[in-house]
Amino acid sequence: MKLHVKFKDLSIHHSQILFKIQERPIHGFLPLDVPPEQEMEMAFTMLDLWQGKVWYVHEGSEEPIDYFTFLVSSNSKKEMPLYLQERVPHMFNIIVIPVNDPPYLKVPEGNLLLLFENSKKQLTLSMTDMSDFDTDSLSLSISVLGNFNSDAGFLENANDPGKAINHFTHEDLRDGNIFYVHRGHQNSQIVLRASDEELVSNRAVLRIMAVPWDFAVANRIGVVIEQGFTLLITRSNLSVEVNGEWHEMETCSDITQYGQIQRRGSSGKLRQVSSFSQRSVDQSQVRYCSTFKELQLENVTYHFKFKVNIEGKVGEKLIFPVTAQWLKFILLKNVPLEISQLNKHILNSDHLQAATEGVEVAEREPLFKLLIPSKKGKLLLGNNVLKTNSIFSQKNVTDFKISCEPQEKPREDSQDTFRFLVVAK
């Protein structure tokens, strides 16, 4: 910083030329070795400048330029020229020469990789966190230092499985291609170091601990479900505890003749499945649906069989009990319909009414399945003739949509019937 001043002509000293910081630098700061009153005003003299008492310290960001503005004045009592009267702000430009910084590597989560014996586990970005302010992440890589115990295990790339590697890129790690494969010893460690192709990072130690594979079914108390209904399976009904770190679990189930396992997919629709995960149970996505529609005389407990599959290891076959509360229908009314003419006669709930015992079912749910039609007339739903195995509902009866129409006028009093079965939807 230079100031063209004729000190002799102005009869002033260098200590009387004052620089006052108006706008501070953005990417650094200006420490001043000056008296406290000057430091508070962010001011320094020409003499301070010549004596090396003013510094610019860069904060370390990657910005290539910085600046600050200042005013120039004099504390002399003599009349000074305009440029020394603190009227016009000046700008001091700073050019930052970039310097390559080394990358930094850390292994969070307690620097421990926990996995099952003789299994393999994927390394993730959260396990080996690389950072470098001045290098794109795609240019970073990690090396394995020393000869780590290959008898305990090794790192492999999913694109070339079974082959031990001692170097991989940030991109490999991001794409989920790097795995640790356990072989024998329970405890080992890997020393890692990151590089930006010029400088290397600190060393980071990733400890490996392999635990025996084991799990226990914590809950399989089963469910109690009403016939024809759907019930949510929760962790309190079925859950599995795994030793060591939590792993994704898949439960493979046998489908029973009385119902099916359903899981809600990403579209929100329920569909029948033969396998589901503990995670889907925890997220309230798994249901048991009772699909058996035939009549039963009493409640019954049955089961579906399942196996637990964790990382390709399958447990023994277990059972999950299901108690079905069968619907019991009672016929509240079955009153003969008297017909005197050939016209249609409405069959309403004063003549025919069914209900369920112990379970509330909507009026449309009780259904009548026609087994043997009328011989001397026709049974109609609206204008449609009901035939063998035709179905109509209690709601149809209540809404006056069921009628009987004789085929011919009888010469004397006679009787006709139709046979039906009450079922659930």
Secondary structure, DSSP 4 states (H G I P E B T S, - for coil): ------HHHHT--GGGEEEEEEE--SSEE--B-S-HHHHHTTEEEHHHHHTT-B--EE-S-S-SEEEEEEEEEE--SS---GGGBS-S-EEEEEEPPP-PPPPEEE-TGGGEEEEETT-EEE--TTTSEEE-TTS-GGG-EEEEES---TTTEEEEETTEEEEEESEEEHHHHHTT-EEEEE-S-SEEEEEEEEE-SS-EEEEEEEEEEEE---EEEEEE--EEEETT-EEE--TTTEEEEESSS---EEEEEPPPSSEEEEEE-TTS-EEE-SEEEHHHHHTT-EEEEE---S--SS-EEEEEEEEEEETTEE---EEEEEEEE--EEEEEEEPPPP--SSS-EE--TTTEEEEEESS---TTS-EEEEEE--SSEEEEETTEEP-TT-EEEHHHHHTT-EEEEESS--SS------EEEEE--
